[in-house]
C-alpha cells in the first residue's frame, strides 16, 4: 500500500521514544526508539487501522495531504 496520510513525528521525554501520530485517522499512532523506527511502525499501524475499519464497516477517510494546523 502507498499511504498518503500526514504523519507527525516528535520526541516524547515522557515515553523516552519518538511518537508518530496520524491526525486523519483517529487514535492512529505508533512509537519507536528512532525516528526511522517510529515512521516504519506508523506505516504498519496505518495499514492495520484501515484493515480494521474496513472489517467493521467504518469509513476510511481519504488522505488530505498537509494539514493547516500542523
Protein Blocks (a to p, Z undefined) as FASTA:
>chain_A
ZZfbdcdddddfklopacdddfklghiacddfbfklmmmmmmmmmmmmmmmmmmnopacd
ddebjafkZZ
